[in-house]
C-alpha cells in the first residue's frame, strides 16, 4: 500500500505551492498548516477534530 504524503494545510488543503506551510509533528505524524490557520490551532483546536488523528486529546488536555 502506497502512502503519499501530501503537503497541504490540514485545515484548508492549500498546497505548499499556494501558501507557505508550517510543519508540525504530532504523535509521529507530520502535519502542515498555513499561517492563515495557525490561529485555529491556537484558539479553536476543536475544529481540528476529524482532521487530525488524536485531536480530541489535545483539545481535552
Ligand atoms: Zn490553511
PDB file of the backbone (N, CA, C, O) and the ligand in Angstrom, with CONECT records:
HET     ZN  A 101       1
ATOM      1  N   UNK A   1       0.846  -1.195   0.000  1.00  0.00           N
ATOM      2  CA  UNK A   1       0.000   0.000   0.000  1.00  0.00           C
ATOM      3  C   UNK A   1       0.880   1.242   0.000  1.00  0.00           C
ATOM      4  O   UNK A   1       1.750   1.412   0.854  1.00  0.00           O
ATOM      5  N   UNK A   2       0.641   2.064  -0.936  1.00  0.00           N
ATOM      6  CA  UNK A   2       1.479   3.259  -1.073  1.00  0.00           C
ATOM      7  C   UNK A   2       0.826   4.446  -0.366  1.00  0.00           C
ATOM      8  O   UNK A   2      -0.330   4.788  -0.614  1.00  0.00           O
ATOM      9  N   UNK A   3       1.593   5.052   0.507  1.00  0.00           N
ATOM     10  CA  UNK A   3       1.063   6.217   1.212  1.00  0.00           C
ATOM     11  C   UNK A   3       1.773   7.468   0.728  1.00  0.00           C
ATOM     12  O   UNK A   3       2.976   7.646   0.919  1.00  0.00           O
ATOM     13  N   UNK A   4       1.005   8.308   0.109  1.00  0.00           N
ATOM     14  CA  UNK A   4       1.586   9.523  -0.435  1.00  0.00           C
ATOM     15  C   UNK A   4       1.371  10.673   0.533  1.00  0.00           C
ATOM     16  O   UNK A   4       0.238  11.004   0.883  1.00  0.00           O
ATOM     17  N   UNK A   5       2.460  11.270   0.956  1.00  0.00           N
ATOM     18  CA  UNK A   5       2.342  12.398   1.868  1.00  0.00           C
ATOM     19  C   UNK A   5       2.143  13.676   1.069  1.00  0.00           C
ATOM     20  O   UNK A   5       3.016  14.112   0.319  1.00  0.00           O
ATOM     21  N   UNK A   6       1.001  14.244   1.249  1.00  0.00           N
ATOM     22  CA  UNK A   6       0.734  15.479   0.537  1.00  0.00           C
ATOM     23  C   UNK A   6       1.019  16.663   1.433  1.00  0.00           C
ATOM     24  O   UNK A   6       0.679  16.666   2.616  1.00  0.00           O
ATOM     25  N   UNK A   7       1.634  17.646   0.866  1.00  0.00           N
ATOM     26  CA  UNK A   7       1.988  18.820   1.631  1.00  0.00           C
ATOM     27  C   UNK A   7       0.876  19.850   1.495  1.00  0.00           C
ATOM     28  O   UNK A   7       0.892  20.715   0.620  1.00  0.00           O
ATOM     29  N   UNK A   8      -0.078  19.722   2.387  1.00  0.00           N
ATOM     30  CA  UNK A   8      -1.238  20.601   2.345  1.00  0.00           C
ATOM     31  C   UNK A   8      -1.573  21.066   3.741  1.00  0.00           C
ATOM     32  O   UNK A   8      -1.316  20.365   4.719  1.00  0.00           O
ATOM     33  N   UNK A   9      -2.153  22.265   3.831  1.00  0.00           N
ATOM     34  CA  UNK A   9      -2.670  22.743   5.104  1.00  0.00           C
ATOM     35  C   UNK A   9      -3.760  21.796   5.578  1.00  0.00           C
ATOM     36  O   UNK A   9      -4.644  21.425   4.806  1.00  0.00           O
ATOM     37  N   UNK A  10      -3.700  21.402   6.847  1.00  0.00           N
ATOM     38  CA  UNK A  10      -4.674  20.426   7.345  1.00  0.00           C
ATOM     39  C   UNK A  10      -6.068  21.021   7.474  1.00  0.00           C
ATOM     40  O   UNK A  10      -7.047  20.285   7.594  1.00  0.00           O
ATOM     41  N   UNK A  11      -6.166  22.342   7.452  1.00  0.00           N
ATOM     42  CA  UNK A  11      -7.471  22.978   7.559  1.00  0.00           C
ATOM     43  C   UNK A  11      -8.075  23.268   6.189  1.00  0.00           C
ATOM     44  O   UNK A  11      -9.221  22.906   5.920  1.00  0.00           O
ATOM     45  N   UNK A  12      -7.306  23.918   5.331  1.00  0.00           N
ATOM     46  CA  UNK A  12      -7.893  24.392   4.073  1.00  0.00           C
ATOM     47  C   UNK A  12      -7.403  23.624   2.850  1.00  0.00           C
ATOM     48  O   UNK A  12      -7.856  23.874   1.733  1.00  0.00           O
ATOM     49  N   UNK A  13      -6.475  22.687   3.064  1.00  0.00           N
ATOM     50  CA  UNK A  13      -5.982  21.871   1.955  1.00  0.00           C
ATOM     51  C   UNK A  13      -5.231  22.649   0.884  1.00  0.00           C
ATOM     52  O   UNK A  13      -5.051  22.162  -0.232  1.00  0.00           O
ATOM     53  N   UNK A  14      -4.793  23.862   1.223  1.00  0.00           N
ATOM     54  CA  UNK A  14      -3.939  24.560   0.251  1.00  0.00           C
ATOM     55  C   UNK A  14      -2.567  23.904   0.253  1.00  0.00           C
ATOM     56  O   UNK A  14      -2.054  23.495   1.295  1.00  0.00           O
ATOM     57  N   UNK A  15      -1.999  23.816  -0.909  1.00  0.00           N
ATOM     58  CA  UNK A  15      -0.705  23.157  -1.018  1.00  0.00           C
ATOM     59  C   UNK A  15       0.422  24.153  -0.796  1.00  0.00           C
ATOM     60  O   UNK A  15       0.222  25.367  -0.783  1.00  0.00           O
ATOM     61  N   UNK A  16       1.598  23.601  -0.625  1.00  0.00           N
ATOM     62  CA  UNK A  16       2.766  24.454  -0.431  1.00  0.00           C
ATOM     63  C   UNK A  16       3.095  25.262  -1.691  1.00  0.00           C
ATOM     64  O   UNK A  16       3.925  26.170  -1.663  1.00  0.00           O
ATOM     65  N   UNK A  17       2.445  24.922  -2.767  1.00  0.00           N
ATOM     66  CA  UNK A  17       2.622  25.705  -3.979  1.00  0.00           C
ATOM     67  C   UNK A  17       1.828  27.007  -3.909  1.00  0.00           C
ATOM     68  O   UNK A  17       2.133  27.967  -4.617  1.00  0.00           O
ATOM     69  N   UNK A  18       0.817  27.031  -3.058  1.00  0.00           N
ATOM     70  CA  UNK A  18      -0.061  28.203  -2.968  1.00  0.00           C
ATOM     71  C   UNK A  18       0.272  29.095  -1.788  1.00  0.00           C
ATOM     72  O   UNK A  18       0.214  30.321  -1.886  1.00  0.00           O
ATOM     73  N   UNK A  19       0.623  28.468  -0.668  1.00  0.00           N
ATOM     74  CA  UNK A  19       0.905  29.219   0.554  1.00  0.00           C
ATOM     75  C   UNK A  19       2.124  28.606   1.250  1.00  0.00           C
ATOM     76  O   UNK A  19       2.421  27.427   1.059  1.00  0.00           O
ATOM     77  N   UNK A  20       2.827  29.405   2.056  1.00  0.00           N
ATOM     78  CA  UNK A  20       3.881  28.798   2.872  1.00  0.00           C
ATOM     79  C   UNK A  20       3.240  27.941   3.954  1.00  0.00           C
ATOM     80  O   UNK A  20       2.230  28.329   4.541  1.00  0.00           O
ATOM     81  N   UNK A  21       3.811  26.808   4.210  1.00  0.00           N
ATOM     82  CA  UNK A  21       3.244  25.914   5.216  1.00  0.00           C
ATOM     83  C   UNK A  21       4.205  25.739   6.384  1.00  0.00           C
ATOM     84  O   UNK A  21       5.420  25.651   6.209  1.00  0.00           O
ATOM     85  N   UNK A  22       3.632  25.691   7.565  1.00  0.00           N
ATOM     86  CA  UNK A  22       4.392  25.466   8.793  1.00  0.00           C
ATOM     87  C   UNK A  22       4.272  23.984   9.125  1.00  0.00           C
ATOM     88  O   UNK A  22       3.172  23.431   9.132  1.00  0.00           O
ATOM     89  N   UNK A  23       5.389  23.351   9.394  1.00  0.00           N
ATOM     90  CA  UNK A  23       5.354  21.931   9.693  1.00  0.00           C
ATOM     91  C   UNK A  23       5.234  21.690  11.188  1.00  0.00           C
ATOM     92  O   UNK A  23       5.915  22.324  11.993  1.00  0.00           O
ATOM     93  N   UNK A  24       4.366  20.774  11.540  1.00  0.00           N
ATOM     94  CA  UNK A  24       4.168  20.371  12.925  1.00  0.00           C
ATOM     95  C   UNK A  24       4.364  18.869  13.001  1.00  0.00           C
ATOM     96  O   UNK A  24       4.226  18.168  11.998  1.00  0.00           O
ATOM     97  N   UNK A  25       4.678  18.386  14.158  1.00  0.00           N
ATOM     98  CA  UNK A  25       4.646  16.934  14.338  1.00  0.00           C
ATOM     99  C   UNK A  25       3.752  16.624  15.517  1.00  0.00           C
ATOM    100  O   UNK A  25       3.732  17.357  16.506  1.00  0.00           O
ATOM    101  N   UNK A  26       3.018  15.541  15.407  1.00  0.00           N
ATOM    102  CA  UNK A  26       2.134  15.119  16.479  1.00  0.00           C
ATOM    103  C   UNK A  26       2.000  13.609  16.419  1.00  0.00           C
ATOM    104  O   UNK A  26       1.559  13.050  15.415  1.00  0.00           O
ATOM    105  N   UNK A  27       2.376  12.969  17.484  1.00  0.00           N
ATOM    106  CA  UNK A  27       2.303  11.510  17.565  1.00  0.00           C
ATOM    107  C   UNK A  27       3.015  10.832  16.389  1.00  0.00           C
ATOM    108  O   UNK A  27       2.556   9.821  15.857  1.00  0.00           O
ATOM    109  N   UNK A  28       4.111  11.402  16.016  1.00  0.00           N
ATOM    110  CA  UNK A  28       4.895  10.780  14.959  1.00  0.00           C
ATOM    111  C   UNK A  28       4.421  11.100  13.557  1.00  0.00           C
ATOM    112  O   UNK A  28       5.030  10.681  12.573  1.00  0.00           O
ATOM    113  N   UNK A  29       3.324  11.851  13.470  1.00  0.00           N
ATOM    114  CA  UNK A  29       2.848  12.250  12.155  1.00  0.00           C
ATOM    115  C   UNK A  29       3.268  13.686  11.864  1.00  0.00           C
ATOM    116  O   UNK A  29       3.321  14.529  12.760  1.00  0.00           O
ATOM    117  N   UNK A  30       3.561  13.941  10.614  1.00  0.00           N
ATOM    118  CA  UNK A  30       3.858  15.307  10.216  1.00  0.00           C
ATOM    119  C   UNK A  30       2.576  15.972   9.735  1.00  0.00           C
ATOM    120  O   UNK A  30       1.834  15.440   8.909  1.00  0.00           O
ATOM    121  N   UNK A  31       2.353  17.138  10.278  1.00  0.00           N
ATOM    122  CA  UNK A  31       1.176  17.912   9.889  1.00  0.00           C
ATOM    123  C   UNK A  31       1.662  19.237   9.346  1.00  0.00           C
ATOM    124  O   UNK A  31       2.729  19.725   9.718  1.00  0.00           O
ATOM    125  N   UNK A  32       0.881  19.803   8.476  1.00  0.00           N
ATOM    126  CA  UNK A  32       1.239  21.120   7.956  1.00  0.00           C
ATOM    127  C   UNK A  32       0.043  22.042   8.032  1.00  0.00           C
ATOM    128  O   UNK A  32      -1.099  21.643   7.809  1.00  0.00           O
ATOM    129  N   UNK A  33       0.344  23.297   8.358  1.00  0.00           N
ATOM    130  CA  UNK A  33      -0.739  24.270   8.469  1.00  0.00           C
ATOM    131  C   UNK A  33      -0.254  25.591   7.894  1.00  0.00           C
ATOM    132  O   UNK A  33       0.918  25.939   8.035  1.00  0.00           O
ATOM    133  N   UNK A  34      -1.131  26.313   7.258  1.00  0.00           N
ATOM    134  CA  UNK A  34      -0.732  27.590   6.672  1.00  0.00           C
ATOM    135  C   UNK A  34      -0.852  28.685   7.734  1.00  0.00           C
ATOM    136  O   UNK A  34      -1.578  28.519   8.715  1.00  0.00           O
ATOM    137  N   UNK A  35      -0.150  29.797   7.546  1.00  0.00           N
ATOM    138  CA  UNK A  35      -0.173  30.868   8.551  1.00  0.00           C
ATOM    139  C   UNK A  35      -1.582  31.367   8.833  1.00  0.00           C
ATOM    140  O   UNK A  35      -1.889  31.769   9.955  1.00  0.00           O
ATOM    141  N   UNK A  36      -2.423  31.342   7.833  1.00  0.00           N
ATOM    142  CA  UNK A  36      -3.797  31.804   7.998  1.00  0.00           C
ATOM    143  C   UNK A  36      -4.550  30.966   9.021  1.00  0.00           C
ATOM    144  O   UNK A  36      -5.453  31.463   9.693  1.00  0.00           O
ATOM    145  N   UNK A  37      -4.180  29.700   9.137  1.00  0.00           N
ATOM    146  CA  UNK A  37      -4.903  28.811  10.034  1.00  0.00           C
ATOM    147  C   UNK A  37      -4.182  28.494  11.336  1.00  0.00           C
ATOM    148  O   UNK A  37      -4.663  27.688  12.131  1.00  0.00           O
ATOM    149  N   UNK A  38      -3.040  29.118  11.557  1.00  0.00           N
ATOM    150  CA  UNK A  38      -2.381  28.966  12.856  1.00  0.00           C
ATOM    151  C   UNK A  38      -3.303  29.345  14.015  1.00  0.00           C
ATOM    152  O   UNK A  38      -3.308  28.657  15.036  1.00  0.00           O
ATOM    153  N   UNK A  39      -4.087  30.426  13.884  1.00  0.00           N
ATOM    154  CA  UNK A  39      -4.996  30.781  14.990  1.00  0.00           C
ATOM    155  C   UNK A  39      -6.015  29.686  15.296  1.00  0.00           C
ATOM    156  O   UNK A  39      -6.466  29.560  16.435  1.00  0.00           O
ATOM    157  N   UNK A  40      -6.371  28.914  14.311  1.00  0.00           N
ATOM    158  CA  UNK A  40      -7.295  27.805  14.559  1.00  0.00           C
ATOM    159  C   UNK A  40      -6.641  26.812  15.513  1.00  0.00           C
ATOM    160  O   UNK A  40      -7.263  26.333  16.461  1.00  0.00           O
ATOM    161  N   UNK A  41      -5.399  26.520  15.246  1.00  0.00           N
ATOM    162  CA  UNK A  41      -4.656  25.582  16.084  1.00  0.00           C
ATOM    163  C   UNK A  41      -4.552  26.102  17.514  1.00  0.00           C
ATOM    164  O   UNK A  41      -4.622  25.332  18.472  1.00  0.00           O
ATOM    165  N   UNK A  42      -4.387  27.404  17.647  1.00  0.00           N
ATOM    166  CA  UNK A  42      -4.176  28.007  18.963  1.00  0.00           C
ATOM    167  C   UNK A  42      -5.501  28.207  19.705  1.00  0.00           C
ATOM    168  O   UNK A  42      -5.621  27.865  20.881  1.00  0.00           O
ATOM    169  N   UNK A  43      -6.478  28.757  19.012  1.00  0.00           N
ATOM    170  CA  UNK A  43      -7.698  29.194  19.695  1.00  0.00           C
ATOM    171  C   UNK A  43      -8.888  28.256  19.505  1.00  0.00           C
ATOM    172  O   UNK A  43      -9.764  28.187  20.367  1.00  0.00           O
ATOM    173  N   UNK A  44      -8.926  27.554  18.416  1.00  0.00           N
ATOM    174  CA  UNK A  44     -10.077  26.695  18.130  1.00  0.00           C
ATOM    175  C   UNK A  44      -9.653  25.285  17.725  1.00  0.00           C
ATOM    176  O   UNK A  44     -10.066  24.778  16.682  1.00  0.00           O
ATOM    177  N   UNK A  45      -8.833  24.664  18.553  1.00  0.00           N
ATOM    178  CA  UNK A  45      -8.320  23.340  18.145  1.00  0.00           C
ATOM    179  C   UNK A  45      -9.411  22.298  17.967  1.00  0.00           C
ATOM    180  O   UNK A  45      -9.197  21.287  17.299  1.00  0.00           O
ATOM    181  N   UNK A  46     -10.591  22.534  18.564  1.00  0.00           N
ATOM    182  CA  UNK A  46     -11.675  21.567  18.380  1.00  0.00           C
ATOM    183  C   UNK A  46     -12.070  21.452  16.908  1.00  0.00           C
ATOM    184  O   UNK A  46     -12.642  20.447  16.487  1.00  0.00           O
ATOM    185  N   UNK A  47     -11.759  22.488  16.134  1.00  0.00           N
ATOM    186  CA  UNK A  47     -12.058  22.427  14.699  1.00  0.00           C
ATOM    187  C   UNK A  47     -11.177  21.420  13.974  1.00  0.00           C
ATOM    188  O   UNK A  47     -11.443  21.059  12.827  1.00  0.00           O
ATOM    189  N   UNK A  48     -10.129  20.973  14.651  1.00  0.00           N
ATOM    190  CA  UNK A  48      -9.222  20.021  14.019  1.00  0.00           C
ATOM    191  C   UNK A  48      -9.656  18.581  14.248  1.00  0.00           C
ATOM    192  O   UNK A  48      -9.108  17.660  13.643  1.00  0.00           O
ATOM    193  N   UNK A  49     -10.633  18.384  15.116  1.00  0.00           N
ATOM    194  CA  UNK A  49     -11.127  17.030  15.358  1.00  0.00           C
ATOM    195  C   UNK A  49     -11.720  16.485  14.058  1.00  0.00           C
ATOM    196  O   UNK A  49     -12.540  17.129  13.404  1.00  0.00           O
ATOM    197  N   UNK A  50     -11.287  15.313  13.722  1.00  0.00           N
ATOM    198  CA  UNK A  50     -11.729  14.728  12.469  1.00  0.00           C
ATOM    199  C   UNK A  50     -10.747  14.983  11.339  1.00  0.00           C
ATOM    200  O   UNK A  50     -10.751  14.285  10.325  1.00  0.00           O
ATOM    201  N   UNK A  51      -9.902  15.996  11.527  1.00  0.00           N
ATOM    202  CA  UNK A  51      -8.871  16.283  10.517  1.00  0.00           C
ATOM    203  C   UNK A  51      -7.526  15.715  10.944  1.00  0.00           C
ATOM    204  O   UNK A  51      -6.726  15.279  10.116  1.00  0.00           O
ATOM    205  N   UNK A  52      -7.292  15.728  12.249  1.00  0.00           N
ATOM    206  CA  UNK A  52      -6.032  15.249  12.794  1.00  0.00           C
ATOM    207  C   UNK A  52      -6.308  14.089  13.731  1.00  0.00           C
ATOM    208  O   UNK A  52      -7.139  14.196  14.634  1.00  0.00           O
ATOM    209  N   UNK A  53      -5.615  12.985  13.520  1.00  0.00           N
ATOM    210  CA  UNK A  53      -5.768  11.850  14.422  1.00  0.00           C
ATOM    211  C   UNK A  53      -5.367  12.258  15.830  1.00  0.00           C
ATOM    212  O   UNK A  53      -4.271  12.777  16.041  1.00  0.00           O
ATOM    213  N   UNK A  54      -6.245  12.027  16.786  1.00  0.00           N
ATOM    214  CA  UNK A  54      -5.923  12.326  18.171  1.00  0.00           C
ATOM    215  C   UNK A  54      -6.181  13.766  18.567  1.00  0.00           C
ATOM    216  O   UNK A  54      -5.836  14.167  19.679  1.00  0.00           O
ATOM    217  N   UNK A  55      -6.773  14.542  17.698  1.00  0.00           N
ATOM    218  CA  UNK A  55      -7.020  15.952  18.008  1.00  0.00           C
ATOM    219  C   UNK A  55      -7.906  16.117  19.237  1.00  0.00           C
ATOM    220  O   UNK A  55      -7.770  17.083  19.988  1.00  0.00           O
ATOM    221  N   UNK A  56      -8.811  15.170  19.433  1.00  0.00           N
ATOM    222  CA  UNK A  56      -9.672  15.248  20.614  1.00  0.00           C
ATOM    223  C   UNK A  56      -8.865  15.196  21.901  1.00  0.00           C
ATOM    224  O   UNK A  56      -9.306  15.701  22.933  1.00  0.00           O
ATOM    225  N   UNK A  57      -7.689  14.592  21.845  1.00  0.00           N
ATOM    226  CA  UNK A  57      -6.861  14.503  23.044  1.00  0.00           C
ATOM    227  C   UNK A  57      -6.225  15.844  23.389  1.00  0.00           C
ATOM    228  O   UNK A  57      -6.205  16.225  24.560  1.00  0.00           O
ATOM    229  N   UNK A  58      -5.713  16.558  22.417  1.00  0.00           N
ATOM    230  CA  UNK A  58      -5.094  17.836  22.789  1.00  0.00           C
ATOM    231  C   UNK A  58      -6.117  18.929  23.024  1.00  0.00           C
ATOM    232  O   UNK A  58      -5.797  19.956  23.623  1.00  0.00           O
ATOM    233  N   UNK A  59      -7.321  18.731  22.569  1.00  0.00           N
ATOM    234  CA  UNK A  59      -8.401  19.659  22.911  1.00  0.00           C
ATOM    235  C   UNK A  59      -8.761  19.482  24.383  1.00  0.00           C
ATOM    236  O   UNK A  59      -8.929  20.455  25.118  1.00  0.00           O
ATOM    237  N   UNK A  60      -8.875  18.225  24.796  1.00  0.00           N
ATOM    238  CA  UNK A  60      -9.248  17.927  26.173  1.00  0.00           C
ATOM    239  C   UNK A  60      -8.126  18.278  27.140  1.00  0.00           C
ATOM    240  O   UNK A  60      -8.368  18.747  28.252  1.00  0.00           O
ATOM    241  N   UNK A  61      -6.892  18.041  26.697  1.00  0.00           N
ATOM    242  CA  UNK A  61      -5.765  18.188  27.599  1.00  0.00           C
ATOM    243  C   UNK A  61      -5.431  19.623  27.875  1.00  0.00           C
ATOM    244  O   UNK A  61      -4.497  19.906  28.625  1.00  0.00           O
TER     245      UNK A  61
HETATM  246 ZN    ZN A 101      -4.944  26.763   5.764  1.00  0.00          ZN
END
